[in-house]
Amino acid sequence: MIFPVPLLFASFLVSVQGSNFMVLRKLGIEKYSEKKWGEAAKYLTEAIHSFDERETLALYCIKQCTDESEVDDVFTSMDRLLSLRSCVRESCKDRIGEELLVPYSLYHNFKKRRDFASIDLSLSFVGNYSGSLEAVETFRFYNPDNVGMYNRLLDLHKILLIQDAPGPWKAPSFHRYYKKGIFEGYDKEKWQLCTDYMEKALREFLASTENCLNLCTFPYDDITYTSSNVTLLHEESTIRDVLRFVSQCRSGCYHHNDLLSLSPDVPYLPSFLEHLQYCYFLSGNTNKAADTAVSYQFLDGRNTRINDNLAYFLSEYNTAGRIRPDIKKYLLDFKRDRRILAKYSGDNSKTKGNIKIVFEEEDRIGIDNVLPTDISKTLIALVDVHGQKNDGYDYAQQQQNSPFTEYELFSGIEFGNAFQMAERGIIGVDAVEAYFNTVTLIRDLMVDYLKLERHLHFNYIHLIKRSATDDIDSRPEDDLSHPIHGDNCNFDPESGSCFQEEPAYTFRDWTATLYLNSPTEGGSFIFVNERQEVDREVKAVEGRLLGFSASHLHGVKSLVQGNRYAIGVWFTHSIEHAMDMEIFKSMLHHLKKRQKNNKKNKEEL
């Protein structure tokens, strides 16, 4: 275990005990509400300083209650975990005082640096746009999935007439070393300097993750400690709550640091290893290059560049490489924690409530009973009445029955159009709220059941109706409702390859389809291989959700009779191609408020 914490705390403890980050934050929020912008920024920034000091002390207290041989076993034993939490409480009680039991939600707020959004606005109001830019960079660094703050960053760039931002405030040391490795080593082809900085970055990254894991055992003010009845800790349900809390916290550590990258689309750890193997090779150290490439392969065996490099190292230098011990430990810990998380969170169950798994694979899944029938009926009525012919397609396609086949009719409502119609009073608020809540549910289920670590952004959302025409007899047997394709690549039927290049939506990563009805006949979803042979056919059933990697080749069989209603959702990990769902959330809030006021006015009349 790595604890980069000083052992002599005598003078430090006094300063920490005298500062309460919760009090400072409360003052900052009060000043913010009073529009005293300078004081608000000052107190909120000091609160973050104080919180960081508390983190260092908390790690010290945890170290006093464990030794290296037992800290890994603590998580797998309930008795040891409760004993550790009790010891830490006693060890830190006098040093941290009232700050000991912090609500986890507040702790998470500080870890994610959420208050930098308020610091940004406060500094903007006093004309400190440079400070505001630094606050925005910091917020985005810790919350790379926030689309609104990305747009805010672009606005500040225009105000300050700059292209490059100063970078986040108090960035982790591994981020600084990583930047040096890229800009001073890799970009300038100084390969030894690149490996030196990347190795430092990797060590600091693993140490930071280790500290995060250990802080999860710290006794926050969660439900297990709000009761004075200590015997509750020995009841099975509460014990599971403790383990669930700790395991979920630890699970978050593995991908939290990984998201804090120079680009939100490129996680740190794979980037470390890919650059390291390249710099090691060009600096003449083929053995370490091979070891690093093997380590990358254990993270993601689908990277063809890494696989090609390993084959080259073996054929040209007779070195197969071995996984690095530090990466091996990281992966073993990660897999162990994932197993425990599944055990105590119920993720290993094949049902959640009424939801049932139809099929489950690494990158595709089918689940039933996702949506109540009344919600499905609301969405069906919405597209029946307000659906636009060939919605979402170009003019030429709009003149046809369907964009894909002349034997069906196609109509739909894009997500943004639904909100615009609700704003104009064309469709009801209840319908657009059902649309919003349904797609939010779809994303949650995708993340949950596919166990996705990286944040899913919405890229495109479409409520769709397909209807069979009457000329069934003249329809060719091989005619499809939707031809074989990939959602992020251009499929070439002759070669069987799907090329990730324009005009394909290469930034799309995952796709979901939720069926709102069970068609009378036909309309099944098919997954195919590169030879266009069906490897899985899934019948369209009301309440059934299909989720899969956007690179999977797939299509839809012809609809023989009746209608086929569905919601299609395309997701991306790229913030630059993300829909700003906060806008739609605000619009929904405004629409509901307007509806409430209208109802109140009618009652008064």
Buried (B, 14 or more C-beta within 10 A) or exposed (E): BBBEBEEEBEEBBEEBBEBBBBBBBEBBBEBBEEEBBEBBBBBBBBBBEBBEBBBBBBBBBBBEBBEEEEBBEBBEEBEBBBBBBBBBBEBBEEBBEEBBBBEBEBBBBBBBBBBBBBBBBBBBBBEBBEBBBBBBBBBBBBBBBBBBBBEBBEEBBEEEEEEEBEBBBEBBBBBBBBBBBBEEBBEEEBBBBBBBBBBBBBBBBBBBBBBBBBBBBBBBBBEBBEEEEEEBBEEEEBBBBBBBBBBBBBBBBBBBBBBBBBEBBEBBBBBBBBBBBBBBBBBEBBEBBBBBBBBBBBBEEEBEEBBEBBEBBEEEBEBEBEBBEBBEBBBEBBEBBBEBBBBBBEEEEEEBEEBBBBEEEEBBBBBBBBBEEEBBBBBBBBBEEBBBBBBBBEEEBBEBBBBBBEBBBBBBBBBBBBBEBBBEEEBBBBBBBBBBEBBBBBBEBBBBBBBBBBBBBBBBBBBBBBBBBEEBEEBEEEBBBBEBBBBBBBBEEEEEEBEBEEEBBBBBBBBBBBBBBBBEEBBBBBBBEEEBEBEBEBBBBBBBBBBBBBBBBBBBBBBBEBBBBBBBBBBBBBBEBBBBBEBBEEBBEEBBEBBEEEEEEEEEE
